[in-house]
C-alpha cells in the first residue's frame, strides 16, 4: 500500500487535506461512510469499482472519476476483484468553489476522455504536503486547480464532439473572438463590437456565447477585468483607483461595488492591503 500523505499542521488551511496515489486493496475491502466525510472526496479509479452515486449504484471502469460532496453518503468497493484508486480529501469551501466554477459534476460518475494527467498531478500534490517547502499551500492550490481544469477540459471536449458540424464551426469562431476580447480587456467593448468578430448579430452572439461558455459576454469580460485587478492589488503598489483603470474599468465607484459583490471584500482590503488614514491638522 502506498504511504498516506496528510497535510501538516502549518498547511491546515490548504485546499487539499489528504491524498493517496496508487492505492491497491483486496476484494474484501470497502469504504462505507453513510453520513459522508465532511470534506470533498475525489476518486480516480484504477480498477472496476461498484460505487454509490446520487443516481444509484453504478459500475465504474478504470480511468473513471467520482467526486463525493461533503455530505454525500459514500460506498464503493472492487467489482469482483480488488479496489485500486487514487484519492484526495479537499476543503469543503475552496474545493467546492472551484468545481462549481468549472461546472464539474458532483455525486455522479465522470468519464473523461483521458485520465493520464491525474496520477502525476496528485503525486506532485503529495510531495508538496510531505516536504513542507516554502509556498506549499499556494503550489498545492495551483496543482489542484490544474487537475480540475484538465478534467473540465476533457469533459468539455467530449461534449463538443456531439455538436453538429455547424455548431462546431460556430464554437471555433466564438473561441477566437473570446481570445481577442480577453486579450484586449481594457478596450471599451460593446456587445455589437464583440459580435462583429465572429460575424454574428448581437442577439445570436449572446445566446451562443452563453451556451458555449456558460457566461454572458459582458459578465465574462467583467470577470477577466476583476482577475486582472486582483492580480494588480496583490502584486503591485498601485492604488485602488490605478488598479481599477488599468484593469479596464472606467468608474471607481462601479469597480468597488462589483469587486465587493463578486469577491466578497472591498478592493481596499484585498491582498492584505492597508488603507492609510488621513492625517488631521
C-alpha positions in Angstrom: 0.0 0.0 0.0 1.2 3.5 -0.8 2.1 5.8 2.0 -0.7 8.1 3.1 0.2 11.8 3.0 -1.7 14.2 5.3 -1.5 18.0 5.3 0.9 19.1 8.1 -0.2 21.5 10.8 1.2 24.6 9.2 -0.8 24.0 6.0 -4.1 23.1 7.5 -5.7 25.9 5.5 -4.5 24.2 2.3 -7.0 23.3 -0.4 -6.1 19.6 -0.2 -6.2 17.9 3.2 -5.1 14.3 2.4 -4.0 12.5 -0.7 -3.3 8.9 -1.7 -1.8 7.7 -5.0 -1.8 4.2 -6.4 -3.7 2.5 -3.5 -4.5 -1.2 -4.0 -6.8 -3.2 -1.8 -8.0 -6.8 -1.8 -11.5 -7.9 -2.9 -12.9 -7.7 0.7 -12.0 -4.0 1.1 -14.8 -1.5 1.0 -15.3 2.2 2.0 -18.6 3.0 3.7 -19.4 6.4 5.1 -23.2 6.7 5.3 -23.0 10.4 6.6 -20.3 11.5 4.2 -16.9 12.8 5.1 -17.4 16.5 5.8 -14.9 17.2 3.0 -14.9 16.6 -0.7 -13.6 13.2 -1.8 -12.1 13.0 -5.3 -11.7 9.4 -6.6 -9.8 8.2 -9.7 -10.4 4.5 -10.2 -7.7 2.2 -11.4 -9.9 -1.0 -11.4 -13.5 -1.8 -12.0 -15.4 -0.5 -9.0 -19.0 -0.6 -7.8 -19.9 2.8 -6.3 -22.9 4.5 -4.8 -23.8 7.8 -6.6 -26.7 10.3 -6.4 -28.3 8.3 -9.3 -27.9 5.0 -7.6 -25.2 2.2 -7.7 -23.0 2.2 -10.8 -20.0 0.2 -12.0 -17.0 2.3 -12.8 -14.2 1.4 -15.2 -10.5 2.1 -14.9 -10.0 5.8 -15.7 -13.4 6.9 -14.4 -13.7 9.5 -11.6 -16.2 10.3 -8.9 -16.4 13.4 -6.6 -18.4 13.0 -3.4 -19.8 16.1 -1.8 -19.1 16.8 1.9 -22.5 15.3 2.9 -22.9 12.6 0.2 -23.1 9.0 1.5 -20.0 7.2 0.4 -20.0 3.5 -0.5 -17.6 1.9 -3.0 -15.6 -1.4 -3.4 -14.0 -3.5 -6.1 -16.4 -5.2 -8.5 -15.4 -8.8 -8.4 -11.7 -8.0 -7.7 -9.6 -5.7 -5.6 -10.0 -2.0 -5.4 -7.4 0.3 -6.9 -7.7 4.1 -6.8 -6.1 7.5 -6.4 -7.9 9.8 -4.0 -7.8 13.1 -2.2 -9.8 14.8 0.6 -10.3 18.5 -0.1 -11.5 21.6 1.7 -15.4 21.8 1.5 -15.4 25.6 0.7 -12.4 26.2 -1.5 -12.7 22.9 -3.5 -16.4 23.4 -3.8 -15.9 26.8 -5.2 -13.5 25.5 -7.9 -15.6 22.7 -9.1 -18.7 25.0 -9.2 -16.8 27.5 -11.3 -15.7 24.8 -13.7 -19.0 23.0 -13.9 -17.7 19.7 -12.8 -20.5 17.3 -11.7 -20.6 16.1 -8.1 -22.0 12.8 -6.9 -22.2 11.2 -10.4 -19.7 9.1 -12.4 -17.3 11.1 -14.6 -15.9 9.6 -17.7 -13.1 11.8 -19.0 -11.7 11.3 -22.5 -8.3 10.5 -20.9 -7.1 10.4 -17.3 -3.3 10.0 -17.6 -2.8 13.5 -16.1 -4.4 12.7 -12.8 -1.8 10.5 -11.0 1.2 12.7 -11.9 -0.5 15.9 -10.6 -1.7 14.1 -7.4 1.8 12.8 -6.9 3.1 16.4 -7.1 0.5 17.4 -4.5 1.5 14.6 -2.2 5.2 15.8 -2.4 4.2 19.3 -1.5 2.2 18.1 1.5 5.1 15.9 2.6 8.1 18.2 2.2 6.5 21.4 3.5 8.6 23.7 1.3 8.0 27.5 1.1 4.7 28.4 -0.6 3.5 24.8 -0.4 -0.2 25.9 0.2 -0.1 28.1 -2.9 1.6 25.4 -5.0 -1.0 22.8 -3.9 -3.8 25.2 -4.9 -2.3 25.6 -8.3 -1.8 21.9 -8.8 -5.3 21.1 -7.7 -6.7 23.8 -9.9 -4.7 22.4 -12.9 -6.1 18.9 -12.1 -9.7 20.2 -12.1 -9.1 22.4 -15.2 -7.8 19.5 -17.2 -10.7 17.3 -16.0 -13.2 20.1 -17.0 -11.4 20.4 -20.4 -11.7 16.7 -21.0 -15.5 16.8 -20.3 -16.0 19.9 -22.4 -14.1 18.4 -25.4 -16.1 15.2 -25.1 -19.3 17.3 -25.2 -18.0 19.3 -28.2 -17.8 16.0 -30.2 -21.6 15.7 -30.0 -22.2 19.1 -31.6 -23.4 19.4 -35.2 -20.8 20.5 -37.8 -22.4 24.0 -37.9 -22.2 24.3 -34.1 -18.6 23.2 -34.1 -17.8 25.8 -36.7 -19.5 28.5 -34.6 -17.7 27.3 -31.5 -14.3 27.8 -33.2 -15.3 31.3 -34.3 -16.5 32.2 -30.8 -13.4 30.8 -29.1 -11.3 33.0 -31.4 -13.5 36.1 -30.6 -13.3 35.4 -26.9 -9.5 35.1 -27.1 -9.3 38.5 -28.8 -11.7 40.1 -26.3 -9.8 38.7 -23.3 -6.5 39.9 -24.9 -7.8 43.4 -25.2 -9.8 43.6 -22.0 -9.0 47.3 -21.5 -11.0 48.3 -24.6 -14.5 49.7 -24.2 -16.2 46.8 -25.7 -19.9 46.8 -26.7 -21.8 43.6 -27.4 -22.2 44.7 -31.0 -18.4 45.1 -31.4 -17.9 41.7 -29.9 -20.5 40.1 -32.2 -18.8 41.5 -35.3 -15.7 39.4 -34.6 -17.4 36.1 -35.4 -19.8 37.9 -37.9 -22.9 37.3 -35.9 -25.8 39.5 -34.8 -25.6 40.8 -31.2 -28.5 38.6 -30.1 -27.3 35.5 -31.7 -23.8 36.1 -30.4 -25.0 36.5 -26.9 -27.1 33.3 -27.0 -24.3 31.2 -28.4 -21.7 32.7 -26.1 -23.7 31.7 -23.0 -24.4 28.3 -24.5 -20.7 27.6 -25.2 -19.1 29.3 -22.2 -21.8 29.2 -19.5 -21.5 33.0 -19.0 -22.7 36.1 -20.8 -20.1 38.0 -22.9 -20.4 41.1 -20.6 -20.1 39.1 -17.4 -17.1 37.2 -18.9 -15.3 40.4 -19.7 -16.0 41.7 -16.2 -14.6 38.6 -14.7 -11.4 38.9 -16.7 -11.0 42.5 -15.6 -11.6 41.6 -12.0 -8.9 38.9 -12.2 -6.5 41.5 -13.5 -7.5 43.9 -10.8 -6.9 41.2 -8.1 -3.5 40.5 -9.5 -2.6 44.2 -9.5 -3.8 44.7 -6.0 -1.8 41.7 -4.8 1.4 42.1 -6.7 2.0 45.8 -7.1 1.9 49.1 -5.2 -0.8 50.6 -7.3 -3.7 52.5 -5.6 -7.2 51.0 -5.9 -8.0 53.7 -8.5 -4.9 52.9 -10.6 -5.7 49.2 -10.4 -9.3 50.0 -11.4 -8.4 51.9 -14.6 -5.5 49.6 -15.6 -8.0 46.7 -15.4 -10.3 48.3 -17.9 -12.9 49.7 -15.6 -14.0 53.3 -16.2 -15.7 54.2 -12.9 -14.1 53.7 -9.5 -17.4 53.5 -7.7 -18.8 50.9 -10.1 -15.5 49.0 -9.8 -15.6 49.0 -6.0 -19.2 47.8 -6.0 -18.8 45.0 -8.5 -15.5 43.9 -6.8 -17.1 43.7 -3.4 -20.1 41.8 -4.8 -18.1 39.3 -6.8 -15.0 38.9 -4.5 -16.7 39.4 -1.1 -14.5 42.2 0.2 -13.8 45.8 -0.9 -10.7 46.2 -3.2 -9.0 48.3 -0.5 -8.9 45.2 1.8 -7.8 42.7 -0.9 -4.4 41.1 -0.6 -3.8 42.4 2.9 -3.7 46.0 1.7 -3.8 48.7 4.4 -5.6 51.8 3.6 -3.8 54.8 5.1 -5.7 57.1 7.4 -5.7 60.8 6.6 -3.5 62.9 8.9 -5.6 65.6 10.6 -4.3 69.1 11.3 
